[in-house]
Amino acid sequence: MSEFLRLQKMLSEVRERTDFVPDAALVLGSGLGDFADDLKASAIIDYKDLTGFPVSTAPYHKGRFVFAEVDGIKTVIMQGRVHYYEGYKMSDTVLPVRLMRLLGAKILLLTNAAGGINFDYKPGDFMLIEDHILNVPSPLIGANVSEMGVRFPDMSNVYDSALRGVVRETAKSIGQPLREGVYIQMQGPQYESKAEIRMARAMGADAVGMSTASEAVAAAHCGFRTVGISCISNLACGVGNAPLSQEEVEETAKKVSREFKKLVTASIKSIGENILNSET
């Protein structure tokens, strides 16, 4: 079965459960999944209930789609993502992004928990992703899913400049400090070594994680307008002195949960008012 037919089957299975047509899509990163728990869901679909859909195995990733309005904007939310380190093909890790595009979403907001490479960063900071470095295989390797996009998609505006402007102004309006920088995706699941972090810094990266950049590539391929926000959950290896742990990531995410929800909600509302409404 071709990748597109596989996606069409999953789309059909979603449509059997809900006729919700989202305008925006939101991917919640490690420790940030509680955002969706406060919303009144129109429908919830577990990944395991869709034929052939990759299932989240990472800690704190619930593995389900939540269909709900975020301050009036119809949004499909990934409450947990799938990662390359879980053993999936790279094309499988971006399958959810493609499915959300087929569901009707036009705007994609990617979030993640990331390690701070930039010496000025501290745990609890938020970083608007201005660009990325993909240090894993491209999700577009193999036969092109031509129904979704061209063979050689442009990557000059992966993180849409207009959307970044909206999020930047939104953060300013609510008094939320917001850094801007470059995110690098590493393979994982092990945390990076000191030498790898020095390499990443030399390449121009400000934050590091194990997701997001590959999703942004697939999103650009299938016509999404994308914006991304990293929660700096810890200092990367060699930047701080403490050993790295998943518990630290979760603890930081809990501490900034209120600020994260406020920023994401306000950003989606502003994107709806300034971008989505102008397209209709």
Secondary structure, DSSP 8 states (H G I E B T S, - for coil): --HHHHHHHHHHHHHHH-----SEEEEE-TT-GGGGGGS-EEEEEEGGGSTT-----STT---EEEEEEETTEEEEEEES---GGGT--HHHHTHHHHHHHHTT--EEEEEEEEEE-STT--TT-EEEEEEEEE-S--TT-SS--TTT--SS---TTSB-HHHHHHHHHHHHHTT---EEEEEEE---SS---HHHHHHHHHHT-SEEESSSHHHHHHHHHTT-EEEEEEEEEEE-BTTBSS---HHHHHHHHHHTHHHHHHHHHHHHHHHIIIIIHHH-
